[in-house]
């Protein structure tokens, strides 16, 4: 069921903000509507929700053992 989010929600496969539309299984959709996190959306399902972008520095490891005391 296609839902329009009224609250933010994130998980391993999505990161949704209020106003985003996402396709959920019927049981999960009913649970989210009942909890007030979403409402039924009008229109077609989006291809896929955009993945969350991580901010900050990359996790970089030195190739020389990583001892900072040298």
Biopython code that builds the backbone (N, CA, C, O; Angstrom):
import numpy as np
from Bio.PDB.StructureBuilder import StructureBuilder

atoms = [
    (1, "UNK", "N", (0.852, -1.169, 0.000)),
    (1, "UNK", "CA", (0.000, 0.000, 0.000)),
    (1, "UNK", "C", (0.899, 1.234, 0.000)),
    (1, "UNK", "O", (1.867, 1.300, 0.758)),
    (2, "UNK", "N", (0.583, 2.203, -0.842)),
    (2, "UNK", "CA", (1.355, 3.432, -0.930)),
    (2, "UNK", "C", (0.933, 4.386, 0.181)),
    (2, "UNK", "O", (-0.242, 4.732, 0.304)),
    (3, "UNK", "N", (1.900, 4.807, 0.987)),
    (3, "UNK", "CA", (1.640, 5.726, 2.089)),
    (3, "UNK", "C", (2.393, 7.033, 1.903)),
    (3, "UNK", "O", (3.456, 7.075, 1.283)),
    (4, "UNK", "N", (1.826, 8.092, 2.450)),
    (4, "UNK", "CA", (2.495, 9.387, 2.527)),
    (4, "UNK", "C", (2.828, 9.602, 4.001)),
    (4, "UNK", "O", (1.944, 9.584, 4.858)),
    (5, "UNK", "N", (4.096, 9.802, 4.280)),
    (5, "UNK", "CA", (4.547, 9.916, 5.661)),
    (5, "UNK", "C", (4.111, 11.236, 6.290)),
    (5, "UNK", "O", (4.162, 12.288, 5.652)),
    (6, "UNK", "N", (3.682, 11.166, 7.548)),
    (6, "UNK", "CA", (3.376, 12.369, 8.324)),
    (6, "UNK", "C", (4.438, 12.589, 9.398)),
    (6, "UNK", "O", (4.437, 13.611, 10.084)),
    (7, "UNK", "N", (5.338, 11.623, 9.537)),
    (7, "UNK", "CA", (6.455, 11.702, 10.488)),
    (7, "UNK", "C", (7.663, 11.042, 9.832)),
    (7, "UNK", "O", (7.519, 10.257, 8.895)),
    (8, "UNK", "N", (8.836, 11.361, 10.324)),
    (8, "UNK", "CA", (10.056, 10.743, 9.806)),
    (8, "UNK", "C", (10.151, 9.287, 10.237)),
    (8, "UNK", "O", (9.702, 8.918, 11.322)),
    (9, "UNK", "N", (10.738, 8.467, 9.376)),
    (9, "UNK", "CA", (10.889, 7.040, 9.657)),
    (9, "UNK", "C", (12.089, 6.531, 8.873)),
    (9, "UNK", "O", (12.211, 6.790, 7.676)),
    (10, "UNK", "N", (12.976, 5.805, 9.550)),
    (10, "UNK", "CA", (14.118, 5.233, 8.826)),
    (10, "UNK", "C", (14.311, 3.783, 9.228)),
    (10, "UNK", "O", (13.922, 3.361, 10.317)),
    (11, "UNK", "N", (14.915, 3.041, 8.333)),
    (11, "UNK", "CA", (15.191, 1.640, 8.551)),
    (11, "UNK", "C", (16.337, 1.218, 7.660)),
    (11, "UNK", "O", (16.957, 2.064, 7.015)),
    (12, "UNK", "N", (16.634, -0.066, 7.609)),
    (12, "UNK", "CA", (17.778, -0.520, 6.814)),
    (12, "UNK", "C", (17.603, -0.313, 5.309)),
    (12, "UNK", "O", (18.595, -0.292, 4.579)),
    (13, "UNK", "N", (16.371, -0.161, 4.829)),
    (13, "UNK", "CA", (16.127, -0.021, 3.393)),
    (13, "UNK", "C", (15.567, 1.337, 3.004)),
    (13, "UNK", "O", (15.359, 1.578, 1.815)),
    (14, "UNK", "N", (15.313, 2.234, 3.948)),
    (14, "UNK", "CA", (14.730, 3.530, 3.609)),
    (14, "UNK", "C", (15.034, 4.569, 4.677)),
    (14, "UNK", "O", (15.350, 4.242, 5.821)),
    (15, "UNK", "N", (14.929, 5.823, 4.274)),
    (15, "UNK", "CA", (15.052, 6.962, 5.176)),
    (15, "UNK", "C", (14.025, 7.982, 4.696)),
    (15, "UNK", "O", (14.257, 8.697, 3.722)),
    (16, "UNK", "N", (12.892, 8.042, 5.385)),
    (16, "UNK", "CA", (11.764, 8.838, 4.922)),
    (16, "UNK", "C", (11.541, 10.040, 5.824)),
    (16, "UNK", "O", (11.723, 9.963, 7.039)),
    (17, "UNK", "N", (11.145, 11.145, 5.217)),
    (17, "UNK", "CA", (10.802, 12.349, 5.971)),
    (17, "UNK", "C", (9.327, 12.653, 5.738)),
    (17, "UNK", "O", (8.737, 12.104, 4.808)),
    (18, "UNK", "N", (8.715, 13.504, 6.547)),
    (18, "UNK", "CA", (7.306, 13.838, 6.334)),
    (18, "UNK", "C", (7.076, 14.332, 4.904)),
    (18, "UNK", "O", (7.821, 15.171, 4.397)),
    (19, "UNK", "N", (6.044, 13.803, 4.271)),
    (19, "UNK", "CA", (5.716, 14.158, 2.899)),
    (19, "UNK", "C", (6.205, 13.143, 1.878)),
    (19, "UNK", "O", (5.693, 13.108, 0.759)),
    (20, "UNK", "N", (7.183, 12.316, 2.236)),
    (20, "UNK", "CA", (7.675, 11.275, 1.327)),
    (20, "UNK", "C", (6.623, 10.191, 1.159)),
    (20, "UNK", "O", (5.849, 9.918, 2.076)),
    (21, "UNK", "N", (6.600, 9.571, -0.026)),
    (21, "UNK", "CA", (5.701, 8.451, -0.291)),
    (21, "UNK", "C", (6.529, 7.186, -0.440)),
    (21, "UNK", "O", (7.614, 7.204, -1.021)),
    (22, "UNK", "N", (6.002, 6.082, 0.095)),
    (22, "UNK", "CA", (6.728, 4.806, 0.065)),
    (22, "UNK", "C", (5.727, 3.669, 0.066)),
    (22, "UNK", "O", (4.669, 3.765, 0.688)),
    (23, "UNK", "N", (6.056, 2.600, -0.626)),
    (23, "UNK", "CA", (5.199, 1.414, -0.703)),
    (23, "UNK", "C", (5.527, 0.456, 0.440)),
    (23, "UNK", "O", (6.658, -0.017, 0.551)),
    (24, "UNK", "N", (4.526, 0.165, 1.300)),
    (24, "UNK", "CA", (4.668, -0.764, 2.419)),
    (24, "UNK", "C", (3.747, -1.951, 2.208)),
    (24, "UNK", "O", (2.760, -1.855, 1.478)),
    (25, "UNK", "N", (4.067, -3.078, 2.849)),
    (25, "UNK", "CA", (3.144, -4.216, 2.871)),
    (25, "UNK", "C", (1.896, -3.788, 3.636)),
    (25, "UNK", "O", (1.963, -2.900, 4.487)),
    (26, "UNK", "N", (0.764, -4.410, 3.341)),
    (26, "UNK", "CA", (-0.520, -3.984, 3.902)),
    (26, "UNK", "C", (-0.535, -3.968, 5.430)),
    (26, "UNK", "O", (-1.040, -3.017, 6.026)),
    (27, "UNK", "N", (0.007, -4.997, 6.071)),
    (27, "UNK", "CA", (-0.013, -5.064, 7.539)),
    (27, "UNK", "C", (0.813, -3.934, 8.150)),
    (27, "UNK", "O", (0.391, -3.304, 9.120)),
    (28, "UNK", "N", (1.973, -3.683, 7.588)),
    (28, "UNK", "CA", (2.831, -2.607, 8.090)),
    (28, "UNK", "C", (2.192, -1.250, 7.818)),
    (28, "UNK", "O", (2.271, -0.347, 8.651)),
    (29, "UNK", "N", (1.559, -1.104, 6.657)),
    (29, "UNK", "CA", (0.893, 0.146, 6.314)),
    (29, "UNK", "C", (-0.228, 0.449, 7.307)),
    (29, "UNK", "O", (-0.369, 1.582, 7.768)),
    (30, "UNK", "N", (-1.017, -0.563, 7.629)),
    (30, "UNK", "CA", (-2.108, -0.374, 8.588)),
    (30, "UNK", "C", (-1.567, 0.034, 9.955)),
    (30, "UNK", "O", (-2.149, 0.885, 10.627)),
    (31, "UNK", "N", (-0.464, -0.565, 10.363)),
    (31, "UNK", "CA", (0.145, -0.236, 11.657)),
    (31, "UNK", "C", (0.635, 1.216, 11.672)),
    (31, "UNK", "O", (0.446, 1.926, 12.659)),
    (32, "UNK", "N", (1.262, 1.651, 10.583)),
    (32, "UNK", "CA", (1.778, 3.023, 10.512)),
    (32, "UNK", "C", (0.654, 4.054, 10.485)),
    (32, "UNK", "O", (0.769, 5.118, 11.094)),
    (33, "UNK", "N", (-0.444, 3.738, 9.773)),
    (33, "UNK", "CA", (-1.593, 4.646, 9.734)),
    (33, "UNK", "C", (-2.224, 4.753, 11.116)),
    (33, "UNK", "O", (-2.536, 5.850, 11.580)),
    (34, "UNK", "N", (-2.412, 3.611, 11.772)),
    (34, "UNK", "CA", (-3.025, 3.596, 13.107)),
    (34, "UNK", "C", (-2.184, 4.372, 14.127)),
    (34, "UNK", "O", (-2.728, 5.018, 15.023)),
    (35, "UNK", "N", (-0.854, 4.302, 13.986)),
    (35, "UNK", "CA", (0.039, 5.002, 14.904)),
    (35, "UNK", "C", (0.146, 6.491, 14.594)),
    (35, "UNK", "O", (0.701, 7.252, 15.386)),
    (36, "UNK", "N", (-0.388, 6.912, 13.437)),
    (36, "UNK", "CA", (-0.345, 8.327, 13.075)),
    (36, "UNK", "C", (0.942, 8.744, 12.380)),
    (36, "UNK", "O", (1.226, 9.936, 12.270)),
    (37, "UNK", "N", (1.722, 7.779, 11.909)),
    (37, "UNK", "CA", (2.979, 8.087, 11.221)),
    (37, "UNK", "C", (2.789, 8.305, 9.726)),
    (37, "UNK", "O", (3.671, 8.859, 9.069)),
    (38, "UNK", "N", (1.649, 7.879, 9.173)),
    (38, "UNK", "CA", (1.435, 7.966, 7.732)),
    (38, "UNK", "C", (-0.050, 7.987, 7.421)),
    (38, "UNK", "O", (-0.895, 7.717, 8.275)),
    (39, "UNK", "N", (-0.343, 8.321, 6.158)),
    (39, "UNK", "CA", (-1.707, 8.270, 5.649)),
    (39, "UNK", "C", (-1.655, 7.689, 4.246)),
    (39, "UNK", "O", (-0.600, 7.684, 3.613)),
    (40, "UNK", "N", (-2.793, 7.198, 3.754)),
    (40, "UNK", "CA", (-2.823, 6.646, 2.401)),
    (40, "UNK", "C", (-2.481, 7.755, 1.414)),
    (40, "UNK", "O", (-2.943, 8.888, 1.545)),
    (41, "UNK", "N", (-1.663, 7.405, 0.426)),
    (41, "UNK", "CA", (-1.244, 8.372, -0.585)),
    (41, "UNK", "C", (-2.088, 8.211, -1.835)),
    (41, "UNK", "O", (-2.547, 7.114, -2.153)),
    (42, "UNK", "N", (-2.288, 9.312, -2.539)),
    (42, "UNK", "CA", (-2.946, 9.283, -3.836)),
    (42, "UNK", "C", (-1.863, 9.255, -4.900)),
    (42, "UNK", "O", (-0.842, 9.929, -4.763)),
    (43, "UNK", "N", (-2.071, 8.489, -5.949)),
    (43, "UNK", "CA", (-1.097, 8.476, -7.033)),
    (43, "UNK", "C", (-0.368, 7.162, -7.145)),
    (43, "UNK", "O", (-0.726, 6.168, -6.512)),
    (44, "UNK", "N", (0.675, 7.179, -7.975)),
    (44, "UNK", "CA", (1.442, 5.979, -8.243)),
    (44, "UNK", "C", (2.601, 5.837, -7.275)),
    (44, "UNK", "O", (3.050, 6.813, -6.674)),
    (45, "UNK", "N", (3.079, 4.614, -7.132)),
    (45, "UNK", "CA", (4.214, 4.337, -6.244)),
    (45, "UNK", "C", (5.499, 4.886, -6.849)),
    (45, "UNK", "O", (5.705, 4.781, -8.058)),
    (46, "UNK", "N", (6.368, 5.472, -6.025)),
    (46, "UNK", "CA", (7.661, 5.920, -6.532)),
    (46, "UNK", "C", (8.543, 4.717, -6.867)),
    (46, "UNK", "O", (8.338, 3.626, -6.335)),
    (47, "UNK", "N", (9.510, 4.916, -7.735)),
    (47, "UNK", "CA", (10.402, 3.819, -8.130)),
    (47, "UNK", "C", (11.140, 3.266, -6.922)),
    (47, "UNK", "O", (11.170, 2.054, -6.711)),
    (48, "UNK", "N", (11.732, 4.143, -6.135)),
    (48, "UNK", "CA", (12.435, 3.729, -4.923)),
    (48, "UNK", "C", (12.709, 4.966, -4.079)),
    (48, "UNK", "O", (12.887, 6.063, -4.609)),
    (49, "UNK", "N", (12.740, 4.784, -2.778)),
    (49, "UNK", "CA", (13.072, 5.899, -1.899)),
    (49, "UNK", "C", (14.569, 6.165, -1.993)),
    (49, "UNK", "O", (15.358, 5.225, -2.084)),
    (50, "UNK", "N", (14.967, 7.430, -1.971)),
    (50, "UNK", "CA", (16.395, 7.728, -2.050)),
    (50, "UNK", "C", (17.123, 7.253, -0.804)),
    (50, "UNK", "O", (16.594, 7.323, 0.305)),
    (51, "UNK", "N", (18.323, 6.777, -0.997)),
    (51, "UNK", "CA", (19.137, 6.311, 0.123)),
    (51, "UNK", "C", (19.656, 7.506, 0.914)),
    (51, "UNK", "O", (19.910, 8.573, 0.356)),
    (52, "UNK", "N", (19.806, 7.315, 2.199)),
    (52, "UNK", "CA", (20.330, 8.385, 3.049)),
    (52, "UNK", "C", (21.810, 8.577, 2.763)),
    (52, "UNK", "O", (22.565, 7.615, 2.619)),
    (53, "UNK", "N", (22.204, 9.834, 2.686)),
    (53, "UNK", "CA", (23.615, 10.143, 2.473)),
    (53, "UNK", "C", (24.272, 10.373, 3.822)),
    (53, "UNK", "O", (23.742, 11.089, 4.672)),
    (54, "UNK", "N", (25.429, 9.758, 4.008)),
    (54, "UNK", "CA", (26.154, 9.934, 5.257)),
    (54, "UNK", "C", (27.019, 11.176, 5.167)),
    (54, "UNK", "O", (27.633, 11.447, 4.135)),
    (55, "UNK", "N", (27.063, 11.918, 6.244)),
    (55, "UNK", "CA", (27.892, 13.110, 6.312)),
    (55, "UNK", "C", (29.129, 12.813, 7.149)),
    (55, "UNK", "O", (29.132, 11.894, 7.968)),
    (56, "UNK", "N", (30.147, 13.577, 6.943)),
    (56, "UNK", "CA", (31.351, 13.430, 7.745)),
    (56, "UNK", "C", (32.487, 12.840, 6.946)),
    (56, "UNK", "O", (32.377, 12.623, 5.739)),
    (57, "UNK", "N", (33.568, 12.587, 7.631)),
    (57, "UNK", "CA", (34.770, 12.067, 6.992)),
    (57, "UNK", "C", (34.645, 10.571, 6.741)),
    (57, "UNK", "O", (33.948, 9.855, 7.460)),
    (58, "UNK", "N", (35.333, 10.124, 5.712)),
    (58, "UNK", "CA", (35.362, 8.700, 5.399)),
    (58, "UNK", "C", (36.166, 7.970, 6.467)),
    (58, "UNK", "O", (37.066, 8.546, 7.078)),
    (59, "UNK", "N", (35.843, 6.719, 6.686)),
    (59, "UNK", "CA", (36.565, 5.898, 7.640)),
    (59, "UNK", "C", (37.835, 5.402, 6.946)),
    (59, "UNK", "O", (37.801, 4.439, 6.180)),
    (60, "UNK", "N", (38.963, 6.078, 7.228)),
    (60, "UNK", "CA", (40.213, 5.783, 6.533)),
    (60, "UNK", "C", (41.182, 5.130, 7.503)),
    (60, "UNK", "O", (41.355, 5.594, 8.630)),
    (61, "UNK", "N", (41.813, 4.046, 7.057)),
    (61, "UNK", "CA", (42.787, 3.330, 7.868)),
    (61, "UNK", "C", (44.134, 3.406, 7.162)),
    (61, "UNK", "O", (44.223, 3.179, 5.955)),
    (62, "UNK", "N", (45.166, 3.723, 7.906)),
    (62, "UNK", "CA", (46.509, 3.810, 7.342)),
    (62, "UNK", "C", (46.996, 2.435, 6.909)),
    (62, "UNK", "O", (46.700, 1.431, 7.555)),
    (63, "UNK", "N", (47.735, 2.397, 5.824)),
    (63, "UNK", "CA", (48.293, 1.140, 5.328)),
    (63, "UNK", "C", (49.560, 0.754, 6.081)),
    (63, "UNK", "O", (50.112, -0.321, 5.846)),
    (64, "UNK", "N", (50.028, 1.612, 6.982)),
    (64, "UNK", "CA", (51.289, 1.360, 7.693)),
    (64, "UNK", "C", (51.082, 0.927, 9.131)),
    (64, "UNK", "O", (51.945, 1.184, 9.971)),
    (65, "UNK", "N", (49.994, 0.295, 9.439)),
    (65, "UNK", "CA", (49.768, -0.257, 10.762)),
    (65, "UNK", "C", (48.898, 0.580, 11.668)),
    (65, "UNK", "O", (48.346, 0.054, 12.634)),
    (66, "UNK", "N", (48.755, 1.859, 11.393)),
    (66, "UNK", "CA", (47.835, 2.690, 12.143)),
    (66, "UNK", "C", (48.359, 3.203, 13.471)),
    (66, "UNK", "O", (47.576, 3.767, 14.235)),
    (67, "UNK", "N", (49.644, 3.041, 13.795)),
    (67, "UNK", "CA", (50.183, 3.573, 15.053)),
    (67, "UNK", "C", (50.428, 5.061, 14.908)),
    (67, "UNK", "O", (51.242, 5.488, 14.089)),
    (68, "UNK", "N", (49.728, 5.842, 15.697)),
    (68, "UNK", "CA", (49.890, 7.291, 15.626)),
    (68, "UNK", "C", (51.071, 7.744, 16.458)),
    (68, "UNK", "O", (51.478, 8.900, 16.344)),
    (69, "UNK", "N", (51.644, 6.881, 17.295)),
    (69, "UNK", "CA", (52.741, 7.253, 18.189)),
    (69, "UNK", "C", (54.103, 7.240, 17.500)),
    (69, "UNK", "O", (55.097, 7.623, 18.117)),
    (70, "UNK", "N", (54.177, 6.817, 16.259)),
    (70, "UNK", "CA", (55.460, 6.749, 15.563)),
    (70, "UNK", "C", (56.029, 8.107, 15.257)),
    (70, "UNK", "O", (57.107, 8.207, 14.672)),
]
sb = StructureBuilder()
sb.init_structure("model")
sb.init_model(0)
sb.init_chain("A")
sb.init_seg("    ")
for serial, (resi, resn, name, xyz) in enumerate(atoms, 1):
    if name == "N":
        sb.init_residue(resn, " ", resi, " ")
    sb.init_atom(name, np.array(xyz, "f"), 0.0, 1.0, " ", f" {name:<3s}", serial, name[0])
structure = sb.get_structure()
